[in-house]
Amino acid sequence: MDKPLQIVITGASGFIAKNLRKYLSEKNVNLISISRKNFKSFKNETKIVSKNYEQKLLLPKIKNSDAVIHLIGIGKQSIKTDYELINVQLTQKIVDLSKKAKVKKFVYTSGLGVSKDTPLGYFISKLKAEKSIINSKINYTIFRPSYIVGKDDLFTKHLKKSIKKNKVIIPGSGNYSIQPIFINDVTKLIFQSIIDDRFNNKIIDLVGPEIISFKKYIQLFLQKKKTKLSHIDIEDAYHLAITNSKFDYGVDDLNILVGNFVGNHKKLKNLSKINFQSIKELLKTGSLL
């Protein structure tokens, strides 16, 4: 009988991680899940709460694991948490830990739009993280995700709050493109990247089958609700993002939207052979509301 896989997940209390942990638990994978915050565990799961991801604590527990899935990252900076500290330095720390623990595979969620020519601080931090993984010589799969949507993702939560206020703010025209992907497809892909050699040492766009405008996505999400769509001039949106930390969008949120970043879904489909969920059809069912 084959030995069950042992997989380590960082950022275990986050949206992607919660869905992934549930999926892997149902596959009878032995999970070692680590978070700075306390969280409810699934079957076959070892829970570790560690604020600083200390090597001394973690190294003996994750030794010889089949994979580390590194899901920690931030998309908005503050005085306490900046891109360099979280996206770059903490990733390097987890990479170093994985090498010492002789982990066989490293899976990382980067960002759609990351490239060597990017001028954006967020993407630069993700590119640095990617380089630290590649330079480590550990077998890797790096996913560059668009919006990952599900019942409890941050964007869906934001839209639900906006419905309660009866107003959704749309920066500029809202005609810029996004390419969302459903969380259930993401969990399948991450697992597949560990067990399928075709994913080895690849950087892959993690994008859904449809390109859709931001405004159209919101309209489909709202269904027939009479929530007001409130357009705000893009300059005013940037001003509020810079001066008001409570504004619905951060500066890099706006940069990513206006950037019109889309990816190569055909390559992902050919590689994975997965039958992807149509986001338009998903939204029409109202199941995210």
BAFI-3210 file (N, C-alpha, C; in Angstrom, 3 decimals, decimal comma, padded with zeros to 6 digits):
// residues 289
n [1|2|3|4|5|6|7|8|9|10|11|12|13|14|15|16|17|18|19|20|21|22|23|24|25|26|27|28|29|30|31|32|33|34|35|36|37|38|39|40|41|42|43|44|45|46|47|48|49|50|51|52|53|54|55|56|57|58|59|60|61|62|63|64|65|66|67|68|69|70|71|72|73|74|75|76|77|78|79|80|81|82|83|84|85|86|87|88|89|90|91|92|93|94|95|96|97|98|99|100|101|102|103|104|105|106|107|108|109|110|111|112|113|114|115|116|117|118|119|120|121|122|123|124|125|126|127|128|129|130|131|132|133|134|135|136|137|138|139|140|141|142|143|144|145|146|147|148|149|150|151|152|153|154|155|156|157|158|159|160|161|162|163|164|165|166|167|168|169|170|171|172|173|174|175|176|177|178|179|180|181|182|183|184|185|186|187|188|189|190|191|192|193|194|195|196|197|198|199|200|201|202|203|204|205|206|207|208|209|210|211|212|213|214|215|216|217|218|219|220|221|222|223|224|225|226|227|228|229|230|231|232|233|234|235|236|237|238|239|240|241|242|243|244|245|246|247|248|249|250|251|252|253|254|255|256|257|258|259|260|261|262|263|264|265|266|267|268|269|270|271|272|273|274|275|276|277|278|279|280|281|282|283|284|285|286|287|288|289]
n.u [000,841|000,547|002,318|000,704|000,546|002,455|001,845|002,704|001,226|001,400|000,157|-002,354|-004,878|-006,055|-008,170|-007,740|-006,205|-007,914|-009,923|-008,333|-007,145|-009,369|-010,089|-007,765|-007,719|-009,965|-008,930|-007,376|-004,801|-001,901|-001,734|000,200|-000,381|000,147|-000,148|-000,295|-002,439|-004,957|-006,811|-009,431|-009,060|-008,856|-009,551|-006,784|-004,852|-002,163|-001,978|-000,333|000,380|002,133|003,723|006,011|007,044|009,142|012,210|013,384|011,218|009,634|011,177|011,796|009,233|008,333|010,047|011,264|008,868|006,386|005,601|005,661|003,252|003,120|001,325|001,265|000,988|000,805|-001,335|-001,559|000,033|001,227|002,265|003,165|003,299|004,967|005,626|008,233|008,963|006,988|006,209|008,684|010,936|009,823|009,003|011,521|012,513|010,824|011,492|014,207|013,854|012,433|014,365|016,285|014,741|014,498|012,368|010,313|008,939|007,953|005,343|003,945|001,969|001,940|001,498|-000,768|000,491|002,985|006,269|009,566|009,802|008,144|006,972|005,733|005,520|004,310|004,258|006,984|007,922|006,765|008,043|010,686|010,312|009,611|012,072|013,730|012,745|013,178|015,975|016,683|016,778|014,972|012,436|009,749|006,457|005,125|002,383|000,591|-001,877|-005,069|-007,999|-009,165|-012,063|-014,786|-016,995|-016,159|-014,073|-011,960|-012,830|-015,468|-016,549|-016,280|-018,078|-020,479|-020,707|-020,979|-023,441|-025,114|-024,806|-025,988|-024,548|-022,099|-018,838|-017,234|-014,191|-013,303|-014,179|-014,752|-014,419|-012,141|-010,283|-010,729|-009,853|-011,230|-010,972|-012,387|-012,455|-012,643|-011,558|-008,988|-008,028|-007,949|-006,017|-003,699|-003,213|-002,827|-000,499|001,392|001,353|001,673|004,078|004,287|003,930|006,244|008,781|007,696|006,247|003,058|000,140|-002,627|-005,626|-009,074|-011,557|-012,782|-012,581|-013,539|-015,208|-014,585|-016,771|-018,912|-018,644|-019,369|-022,031|-023,175|-022,737|-024,375|-026,861|-030,313|-030,499|-031,103|-028,890|-026,929|-024,691|-021,844|-019,914|-016,603|-014,378|-011,223|-008,885|-009,742|-010,228|-007,629|-006,561|-008,064|-007,279|-004,638|-004,788|-006,685|-006,988|-009,156|-010,589|-012,276|-010,515|-007,058|-003,935|-002,443|-004,417|-005,918|-003,974|-003,622|-006,172|-006,523|-004,431|-005,267|-004,705|-004,403|-004,344|-002,913|-005,154|-005,636|-003,228|-003,080|-005,363|-004,756|-002,551|-003,530|-005,917|-008,355|-011,867|-012,983|-014,774|-017,229|-017,151|-019,050|-021,396|-021,413|-021,798|-024,336|-025,910|-026,088|-024,765|-022,597|-023,498]
n.v [-001,205|002,205|004,872|007,568|010,902|013,601|016,850|020,237|023,271|026,706|029,752|028,914|029,688|031,274|032,173|030,640|028,573|027,379|026,193|024,514|022,854|021,472|020,071|018,483|017,041|015,451|013,850|012,219|013,034|013,548|016,305|019,153|021,975|025,426|028,466|031,937|032,629|031,131|028,213|026,068|022,589|019,961|016,449|014,157|016,099|018,035|020,668|023,760|026,620|029,450|032,400|033,508|031,674|029,909|028,312|026,363|025,217|024,280|022,742|019,930|018,893|019,086|017,647|015,902|016,066|015,753|018,006|021,611|024,052|027,291|029,868|032,377|035,874|039,380|041,952|044,556|047,254|048,255|050,167|048,232|045,845|045,184|044,796|043,812|042,621|040,582|039,351|038,888|038,437|036,636|034,571|033,726|032,746|030,530|029,029|028,444|026,933|024,776|023,628|022,768|020,911|019,010|018,907|017,791|019,203|022,527|024,727|027,711|030,671|033,321|036,191|037,352|039,117|039,593|040,247|040,567|043,146|044,745|047,744|047,931|047,914|045,789|043,644|043,478|042,553|040,018|038,908|038,814|036,915|034,681|034,306|033,587|031,090|029,643|029,817|028,248|025,651|023,697|021,466|022,989|024,547|027,427|029,389|031,938|033,747|035,071|036,827|034,807|033,195|032,525|031,357|032,794|034,551|037,524|039,577|038,822|038,986|041,737|042,683|041,693|043,174|045,673|045,420|045,420|048,041|049,148|050,119|049,854|050,653|051,617|052,026|054,414|053,565|050,866|049,046|047,580|044,501|041,315|037,976|035,768|032,843|029,824|028,728|025,958|024,785|025,708|024,406|021,754|022,008|022,784|020,511|018,686|019,705|018,764|015,990|015,393|015,145|016,804|019,375|020,175|022,471|024,774|027,926|029,145|030,609|031,207|031,116|031,704|030,375|032,461|035,827|038,823|041,957|044,110|045,560|044,133|041,696|042,424|043,205|040,731|039,322|040,667|039,908|040,344|042,285|045,518|047,123|050,031|051,048|052,818|054,944|056,178|058,776|057,945|059,266|060,423|058,095|057,049|059,094|058,818|056,231|056,657|058,462|057,595|054,994|053,394|053,288|051,522|050,398|049,681|051,268|049,484|047,650|049,144|049,599|046,992|046,422|048,445|047,706|045,632|042,821|039,683|036,098|032,966|030,801|028,600|027,169|026,321|024,690|022,697|021,559|020,621|019,253|019,666|020,204|023,251|025,467|027,665|031,045|032,985|031,453|030,433|032,775|033,482|031,597|032,533|031,512|032,504|034,548]
n.w [000,000|-000,884|000,658|002,346|001,002|002,348|003,065|003,409|004,424|004,304|005,789|006,645|007,536|005,661|002,779|000,303|001,362|003,302|001,729|000,178|002,102|003,063|000,735|000,310|002,669|002,343|000,395|001,815|002,428|004,412|006,354|007,225|008,677|008,846|010,569|011,509|012,989|015,104|014,100|012,824|012,632|010,109|009,357|009,522|009,915|011,087|013,218|013,391|015,151|014,644|015,124|014,007|012,254|013,087|012,524|014,162|015,509|013,375|011,543|012,367|012,204|009,569|008,047|005,209|003,793|001,166|-000,208|000,016|000,212|-000,362|000,748|001,790|001,592|000,832|-000,480|-000,032|001,500|004,773|007,665|009,424|007,949|005,075|001,510|001,005|003,414|003,849|001,323|000,128|002,030|003,933|002,256|001,317|003,708|004,143|001,920|002,472|004,800|003,718|002,051|003,917|005,230|003,360|001,552|-001,128|-003,128|-004,111|-004,010|-005,161|-004,897|-006,908|-008,775|-011,279|-013,943|-013,070|-014,071|-015,556|-016,376|-014,909|-013,267|-010,861|-007,318|-005,865|-007,736|-008,235|-005,771|-005,747|-007,958|-007,029|-005,011|-006,549|-007,888|-005,754|-005,146|-007,540|-007,709|-005,581|-006,373|-005,705|-006,768|-008,369|-008,665|-009,881|-009,581|-011,242|-010,248|-011,311|-010,171|-007,616|-007,022|-004,789|-002,210|000,054|-000,639|-000,638|-002,400|-002,985|-000,410|-000,052|-002,014|-000,998|001,367|000,200|-001,040|001,172|001,922|-000,190|-002,393|-004,856|-005,485|-008,433|-009,859|-012,298|-015,682|-015,472|-017,440|-017,779|-018,033|-016,388|-015,309|-013,835|-011,694|-010,477|-007,101|-006,533|-008,816|-008,570|-006,253|-007,166|-009,178|-007,772|-006,214|-008,292|-009,371|-007,651|-007,818|-010,491|-012,896|-015,099|-014,338|-013,201|-012,290|-013,539|-014,508|-014,301|-015,635|-013,655|-014,431|-015,327|-017,723|-019,058|-020,173|-018,746|-018,274|-015,486|-014,553|-015,733|-014,434|-011,814|-012,260|-013,033|-010,695|-008,887|-009,697|-009,858|-008,025|-006,686|-006,299|-006,232|-008,780|-008,467|-010,135|-009,938|-010,641|-012,024|-011,226|-008,844|-007,448|-007,136|-005,582|-003,203|-002,526|-001,876|000,252|002,086|004,142|004,535|002,247|-000,404|-002,273|-002,657|-003,672|-005,273|-005,885|-007,687|-009,637|-010,624|-011,645|-013,652|-015,204|-016,859|-016,863|-018,283|-018,817|-020,093|-020,674|-022,269|-022,379|-019,713|-019,531|-021,444|-020,232|-017,761|-018,259|-017,097|-016,668|-016,690|-014,490|-015,690|-015,063|-015,563|-015,738|-013,162|-011,649|-012,503|-011,272|-008,739|-006,579|-005,184|-003,668]
ca.u [000,000|001,340|002,330|-000,028|001,338|002,531|001,906|002,758|000,567|001,581|-000,992|-003,434|-006,191|-006,525|-009,261|-007,300|-005,737|-009,042|-010,538|-007,356|-006,997|-010,579|-009,972|-006,682|-008,149|-010,880|-008,090|-006,589|-003,426|-001,455|-001,498|000,831|-000,888|000,784|-000,697|-000,030|-003,686|-005,566|-007,765|-010,053|-008,361|-009,580|-008,984|-005,423|-004,148|-001,413|-002,123|000,752|000,218|003,474|003,692|007,219|007,496|010,491|012,820|013,639|009,945|009,029|012,059|011,590|007,844|008,048|011,159|010,980|007,499|006,290|005,470|005,250|002,430|003,321|000,180|001,311|001,333|-000,078|-001,559|-001,699|001,065|000,971|003,484|003,607|003,554|005,227|005,862|009,564|008,961|006,111|006,267|010,059|011,760|009,187|009,097|012,901|012,614|010,137|012,317|015,382|013,349|012,078|015,620|016,872|013,847|014,525|011,031|010,477|008,274|007,554|004,277|003,812|001,015|002,538|000,457|-000,903|001,045|004,398|007,231|010,856|009,703|007,123|007,415|004,893|006,138|003,696|004,748|008,435|008,109|006,405|009,116|011,814|009,945|009,750|013,504|014,321|012,298|013,887|017,405|016,878|016,922|013,903|011,406|008,720|005,436|004,714|001,140|000,329|-003,337|-005,984|-008,921|-009,666|-013,362|-015,539|-017,992|-015,595|-012,868|-012,015|-013,620|-016,871|-016,934|-016,407|-019,320|-021,599|-020,811|-021,465|-024,885|-025,781|-024,776|-026,712|-023,692|-020,809|-017,983|-016,463|-013,221|-013,264|-015,240|-015,039|-014,334|-010,884|-010,537|-010,243|-009,996|-011,364|-010,969|-013,153|-011,598|-012,620|-010,592|-007,657|-007,600|-007,605|-004,770|-002,574|-002,950|-002,291|000,881|002,259|001,390|001,854|005,412|004,210|003,920|007,539|009,625|006,955|005,489|001,794|-000,962|-003,762|-006,718|-010,284|-011,790|-013,428|-012,144|-014,769|-014,921|-014,818|-018,160|-019,818|-018,551|-020,184|-023,440|-023,597|-022,724|-025,521|-028,108|-031,351|-030,542|-031,147|-027,738|-026,462|-023,303|-021,383|-018,615|-015,791|-013,287|-010,041|-007,965|-010,293|-010,029|-006,221|-006,377|-008,620|-006,436|-003,394|-005,023|-007,679|-006,734|-010,446|-011,204|-012,509|-009,425|-005,708|-003,259|-002,095|-005,686|-006,243|-002,950|-003,890|-007,391|-006,260|-003,419|-005,896|-003,874|-005,060|-003,343|-003,058|-005,980|-005,516|-002,053|-003,449|-006,331|-004,036|-001,650|-004,251|-007,061|-009,499|-013,039|-013,073|-016,062|-017,497|-017,440|-020,328|-022,472|-021,382|-022,404|-025,780|-026,616|-026,213|-024,223|-021,597|-024,174]
ca.v [000,000|003,424|005,771|008,811|012,111|014,573|018,177|021,372|024,470|027,925|030,654|027,918|030,253|032,104|031,689|029,540|027,470|026,672|025,357|023,507|021,910|020,624|019,197|017,514|016,173|014,471|012,950|011,466|013,528|013,992|017,746|019,931|023,307|026,423|029,821|032,822|032,677|029,838|027,795|024,766|021,607|018,885|015,135|013,915|017,386|018,537|022,133|024,493|028,069|030,012|033,794|033,876|030,545|029,629|027,119|025,372|024,550|023,673|021,842|018,493|018,503|019,033|016,934|014,927|016,189|015,672|019,358|022,806|024,985|028,569|030,707|033,661|037,037|040,532|042,780|045,942|047,517|049,134|050,436|046,995|044,767|045,678|043,753|043,232|041,793|039,412|038,644|038,515|037,861|035,456|033,497|033,211|031,986|029,244|028,303|027,937|025,883|023,625|022,994|022,067|019,798|018,082|018,841|017,394|020,111|023,822|025,342|029,117|031,527|034,623|037,126|037,570|040,433|039,606|040,093|041,233|044,556|045,445|048,841|047,966|047,363|044,501|042,637|043,340|041,686|038,657|038,436|038,462|035,661|033,639|034,069|032,862|029,693|029,053|029,731|027,241|024,353|022,768|021,281|023,990|025,061|028,783|029,816|033,384|033,769|036,198|036,764|033,479|033,530|031,485|031,880|033,680|035,296|038,919|040,379|038,453|039,594|043,177|042,915|041,434|044,356|046,774|045,192|045,875|049,517|049,502|050,863|049,278|051,664|051,148|053,043|054,662|053,007|049,475|048,219|046,828|043,053|040,376|036,592|035,040|031,379|029,309|028,134|024,488|024,449|026,026|023,332|020,593|022,300|022,768|019,093|018,070|020,174|017,982|014,567|015,266|015,642|017,814|020,695|020,414|023,605|025,622|029,102|028,941|031,544|030,548|031,964|031,020|030,226|033,641|037,200|039,579|043,278|044,240|046,026|043,035|040,727|042,938|043,132|039,328|038,951|041,286|039,339|041,368|043,197|046,925|047,820|051,114|051,055|054,204|055,158|057,262|059,140|057,156|060,127|060,520|056,788|056,977|060,043|058,200|055,071|057,171|059,280|057,018|053,548|052,688|053,268|050,148|049,914|050,171|051,745|048,352|047,110|049,958|049,322|045,674|046,540|049,272|047,005|044,716|041,616|038,408|035,037|031,935|029,709|027,428|026,420|025,704|023,619|021,612|020,925|019,997|018,444|019,904|020,874|024,409|026,107|028,973|032,021|033,626|030,536|030,383|034,004|033,453|030,745|033,268|030,695|033,239|035,547]
ca.w [000,000|-000,977|001,808|002,042|000,818|003,446|002,447|004,332|003,902|005,090|005,638|006,675|007,877|004,557|001,922|-000,564|002,211|003,930|000,704|-000,214|003,208|003,047|-000,436|000,532|003,767|001,742|-000,399|002,812|002,499|005,733|006,271|008,290|008,330|009,712|010,468|012,649|013,762|015,414|013,073|013,045|011,805|009,440|009,667|009,004|009,882|012,235|013,259|014,054|015,212|014,839|014,671|013,261|011,438|013,587|011,939|015,218|015,772|012,187|010,793|012,617|011,904|008,117|007,391|004,141|003,272|-000,294|-000,783|000,757|-000,561|000,331|000,391|002,500|000,775|001,032|-001,664|000,423|002,496|005,915|008,435|010,082|006,986|003,721|000,517|001,156|004,626|003,746|000,035|-000,236|003,101|004,524|001,258|001,370|004,959|003,941|000,942|003,212|005,682|002,868|001,606|005,064|005,573|002,211|000,952|-002,535|-004,084|-003,560|-004,802|-004,733|-005,606|-007,190|-009,200|-012,715|-014,266|-012,677|-015,172|-015,272|-016,790|-014,132|-012,416|-009,662|-006,118|-005,525|-008,682|-008,029|-004,598|-006,160|-008,848|-006,152|-004,359|-007,576|-008,132|-004,610|-005,273|-008,687|-007,366|-004,523|-007,057|-005,326|-007,787|-008,045|-009,573|-009,508|-010,218|-011,262|-010,282|-011,423|-009,041|-007,263|-006,427|-004,104|-001,261|001,081|-001,027|-000,183|-003,327|-002,760|000,874|-000,306|-002,754|-000,089|002,233|-000,637|-001,227|002,408|001,886|-001,422|-003,323|-005,241|-006,118|-009,583|-010,284|-013,743|-016,522|-015,120|-018,652|-017,802|-018,052|-015,377|-015,778|-012,568|-011,688|-009,343|-006,072|-006,641|-009,865|-008,036|-005,335|-008,000|-009,890|-006,831|-005,915|-009,512|-009,572|-006,764|-008,199|-011,941|-013,271|-016,168|-013,696|-012,568|-012,677|-014,472|-014,081|-015,011|-015,378|-013,001|-014,930|-015,741|-019,161|-019,663|-019,869|-018,506|-017,718|-014,046|-014,380|-016,091|-013,340|-010,704|-012,667|-012,957|-009,274|-008,206|-010,193|-010,080|-006,875|-007,118|-005,714|-007,108|-009,241|-008,343|-010,784|-009,395|-011,547|-011,674|-010,458|-007,483|-006,815|-006,724|-004,477|-002,001|-002,191|-001,282|001,453|002,989|004,255|004,598|000,912|-000,875|-003,129|-002,421|-004,889|-006,137|-006,419|-008,869|-010,656|-011,210|-012,455|-014,834|-016,003|-017,827|-016,930|-018,604|-018,971|-021,110|-020,145|-023,150|-021,914|-018,442|-019,829|-022,130|-019,260|-016,645|-018,750|-016,208|-017,231|-015,805|-014,221|-016,283|-014,018|-015,914|-015,340|-011,692|-011,136|-012,829|-010,298|-007,479|-005,487|-004,407|-002,824]
c.u [000,871|001,208|001,577|000,930|001,335|002,777|001,817|002,089|000,841|000,401|-002,298|-004,815|-006,778|-007,566|-008,842|-006,952|-006,888|-009,711|-009,617|-007,193|-008,181|-010,487|-008,920|-007,020|-009,068|-010,134|-007,182|-005,098|-003,110|-001,030|-000,738|000,530|-000,429|000,147|-000,266|-001,244|-004,166|-006,599|-008,278|-009,417|-009,315|-008,966|-007,608|-004,565|-003,442|-001,452|-000,951|000,437|001,576|003,516|004,874|007,775|008,943|011,012|012,987|012,375|009,498|009,875|011,811|010,197|007,598|009,096|010,659|009,531|007,512|006,182|005,215|004,445|002,438|002,271|000,165|001,714|000,382|-000,176|-001,701|-000,706|000,539|002,301|004,062|003,974|003,762|005,602|007,198|009,591|008,188|006,317|007,661|010,765|011,134|009,196|010,494|013,102|011,987|010,895|013,523|014,988|013,054|013,319|016,241|016,057|013,786|013,128|011,185|009,925|007,862|006,528|004,012|002,759|001,602|001,423|000,431|-000,466|002,499|005,265|008,504|010,819|008,741|007,703|006,686|005,553|005,611|004,250|006,245|008,703|007,790|007,476|010,343|011,558|010,089|011,218|014,144|013,940|013,077|015,370|017,704|017,154|015,947|012,960|010,218|007,615|005,025|003,457|001,032|-001,179|-003,940|-006,849|-009,358|-010,948|-014,050|-016,449|-017,419|-014,322|-013,061|-012,890|-015,114|-017,380|-017,161|-017,731|-020,545|-021,813|-021,390|-022,964|-025,657|-025,838|-025,538|-025,872|-022,385|-020,021|-017,178|-015,495|-013,214|-014,438|-015,675|-014,902|-013,017|-011,185|-009,978|-010,516|-010,116|-011,372|-011,620|-012,234|-011,541|-011,663|-009,166|-007,156|-007,197|-006,241|-003,555|-002,206|-002,311|-000,834|001,880|002,418|001,684|003,169|005,370|004,209|005,292|008,274|008,981|006,343|004,229|000,781|-002,133|-005,009|-007,894|-010,491|-012,338|-012,774|-013,412|-014,416|-015,275|-016,277|-019,150|-019,811|-019,463|-021,671|-023,972|-023,666|-023,990|-026,850|-029,117|-031,493|-030,424|-030,037|-027,206|-024,991|-022,823|-019,980|-017,911|-014,645|-011,996|-009,013|-008,433|-010,094|-008,590|-005,948|-006,880|-007,779|-005,157|-003,634|-005,953|-007,529|-008,033|-011,175|-011,258|-011,340|-008,099|-005,083|-002,943|-003,317|-006,038|-005,241|-003,233|-005,134|-007,119|-005,254|-003,971|-005,135|-004,725|-003,969|-003,725|-003,831|-005,819|-004,345|-002,370|-004,389|-005,646|-003,136|-002,424|-005,345|-008,289|-010,633|-013,386|-014,496|-016,147|-017,877|-018,770|-021,504|-022,564|-022,092|-023,925|-026,581|-026,847|-025,575|-023,136|-022,217|-024,398]
c.v [001,248|004,265|007,052|009,981|012,941|015,952|019,254|022,580|025,634|028,867|029,888|028,495|031,110|031,414|030,503|028,326|026,694|025,716|024,213|022,438|020,951|019,596|018,101|016,540|015,073|013,466|012,082|011,790|013,868|015,453|018,259|021,382|024,328|027,784|030,630|032,894|031,259|029,489|026,402|023,750|020,568|017,543|015,003|015,179|017,673|020,061|022,744|025,984|028,657|031,422|034,144|032,764|030,159|028,281|025,999|024,555|023,717|022,592|020,353|018,004|018,320|018,224|015,886|014,946|016,149|017,048|020,391|023,668|026,302|029,570|032,054|034,769|038,172|041,334|044,239|046,164|048,375|049,381|049,138|045,887|045,353|044,507|043,042|042,237|040,489|038,648|038,153|037,765|036,608|034,280|032,884|032,338|030,593|028,387|027,666|026,777|024,611|022,880|022,174|020,828|018,746|017,820|018,614|018,416|021,395|024,440|026,738|029,831|032,929|035,604|037,288|038,999|040,573|039,390|040,844|042,713|045,368|046,606|048,861|047,258|045,995|043,394|042,418|042,389|040,232|038,064|038,021|037,128|034,492|033,283|033,284|031,385|028,991|028,833|028,657|025,848|023,293|022,652|022,189|024,022|026,423|029,116|031,341|033,601|035,132|036,189|035,312|033,689|032,296|032,147|032,943|034,404|036,771|039,791|040,097|039,047|041,100|043,489|042,676|042,608|045,541|046,660|045,686|047,402|050,072|050,339|050,122|050,351|051,016|052,260|053,187|054,032|051,619|048,527|047,447|045,351|042,326|038,957|035,653|033,529|030,906|028,544|026,601|024,005|024,676|024,910|022,078|020,791|022,247|021,335|018,406|018,465|019,400|016,554|014,332|015,924|016,717|019,241|021,082|021,608|024,486|026,822|029,135|030,017|030,767|031,386|031,114|031,040|031,472|034,940|038,057|040,954|043,280|044,622|044,897|041,972|041,158|042,849|041,698|038,852|039,441|040,660|040,457|042,308|044,645|047,739|048,840|050,909|052,499|054,341|056,347|057,521|058,459|057,983|060,271|059,210|056,643|057,905|059,429|056,996|055,502|057,809|058,646|055,497|052,731|052,666|051,833|049,553|050,512|050,609|050,575|047,597|047,827|049,698|048,010|045,730|047,276|048,588|046,010|043,396|040,372|037,381|034,016|030,741|028,432|026,545|025,659|024,518|022,420|020,836|020,090|019,022|018,580|020,563|022,046|024,953|027,454|029,941|032,726|032,755|030,438|031,597|034,020|032,596|031,460|032,551|031,401|034,264|035,026]
c.w [000,000|000,286|001,454|001,860|002,096|002,845|003,520|003,672|004,840|004,824|005,726|006,959|006,753|003,684|001,049|000,293|002,829|002,948|000,286|000,858|003,274|001,914|-000,202|001,656|003,251|000,858|000,495|002,782|003,955|005,643|007,492|007,946|009,355|009,480|011,677|013,568|014,040|014,345|013,397|012,105|011,207|009,862|008,985|009,005|011,200|012,179|014,011|013,991|015,575|014,269|013,776|012,374|011,788|013,073|012,968|015,514|014,574|011,518|011,089|012,219|010,404|007,343|006,392|003,632|001,748|-000,935|000,301|-000,206|000,198|-000,141|001,110|001,533|001,096|-000,265|-001,325|001,556|003,643|006,613|009,001|009,095|005,597|002,810|000,721|002,322|004,424|002,444|-000,321|000,906|003,718|003,539|001,271|002,610|004,798|002,923|001,644|004,126|004,890|002,387|002,737|005,431|004,466|001,653|-000,548|-003,528|-003,382|-004,521|-004,252|-005,563|-005,707|-007,591|-010,708|-013,051|-013,850|-013,916|-014,808|-015,640|-015,928|-013,329|-011,065|-008,485|-005,739|-006,423|-008,540|-006,847|-004,938|-007,084|-008,042|-005,452|-005,331|-007,790|-006,997|-004,651|-006,384|-008,359|-006,320|-005,087|-006,544|-006,533|-007,430|-009,089|-009,034|-010,303|-010,138|-011,390|-010,610|-010,158|-008,838|-006,478|-005,853|-003,093|-000,328|000,662|-000,688|-001,083|-003,156|-001,454|000,718|-001,009|-001,874|000,875|001,469|-000,886|-000,007|002,476|000,687|-002,388|-003,566|-005,983|-007,235|-010,001|-011,810|-014,467|-016,085|-016,291|-018,769|-017,549|-016,835|-015,897|-014,572|-012,754|-010,391|-008,389|-006,173|-007,729|-009,374|-007,115|-006,113|-008,666|-008,970|-006,470|-007,117|-009,731|-008,714|-007,260|-009,684|-012,368|-014,356|-015,616|-013,127|-013,182|-013,756|-013,756|-014,942|-014,623|-014,798|-013,283|-015,401|-017,246|-019,845|-019,216|-019,811|-017,960|-016,224|-013,778|-014,660|-015,000|-012,196|-011,040|-012,578|-011,507|-008,574|-008,590|-010,441|-008,894|-007,356|-006,445|-006,713|-007,487|-009,282|-008,958|-010,138|-010,367|-011,077|-010,899|-009,021|-006,728|-006,320|-005,542|-003,166|-001,558|-001,480|000,083|002,483|003,033|004,300|003,255|000,398|-001,650|-002,672|-003,740|-005,822|-006,632|-007,716|-009,999|-011,382|-012,105|-013,763|-015,768|-016,998|-017,962|-017,191|-018,906|-020,021|-020,547|-020,970|-022,713|-020,619|-018,666|-020,481|-021,172|-018,246|-017,060|-017,847|-016,997|-016,315|-015,674|-014,944|-015,163|-014,299|-015,478|-013,814|-011,104|-011,369|-011,856|-008,972|-006,297|-004,669|-003,473|-001,411]
res [m|d|k|p|l|q|i|v|i|t|g|a|s|g|f|i|a|k|n|l|r|k|y|l|s|e|k|n|v|n|l|i|s|i|s|r|k|n|f|k|s|f|k|n|e|t|k|i|v|s|k|n|y|e|q|k|l|l|l|p|k|i|k|n|s|d|a|v|i|h|l|i|g|i|g|k|q|s|i|k|t|d|y|e|l|i|n|v|q|l|t|q|k|i|v|d|l|s|k|k|a|k|v|k|k|f|v|y|t|s|g|l|g|v|s|k|d|t|p|l|g|y|f|i|s|k|l|k|a|e|k|s|i|i|n|s|k|i|n|y|t|i|f|r|p|s|y|i|v|g|k|d|d|l|f|t|k|h|l|k|k|s|i|k|k|n|k|v|i|i|p|g|s|g|n|y|s|i|q|p|i|f|i|n|d|v|t|k|l|i|f|q|s|i|i|d|d|r|f|n|n|k|i|i|d|l|v|g|p|e|i|i|s|f|k|k|y|i|q|l|f|l|q|k|k|k|t|k|l|s|h|i|d|i|e|d|a|y|h|l|a|i|t|n|s|k|f|d|y|g|v|d|d|l|n|i|l|v|g|n|f|v|g|n|h|k|k|l|k|n|l|s|k|i|n|f|q|s|i|k|e|l|l|k|t|g|s|l|l]
***
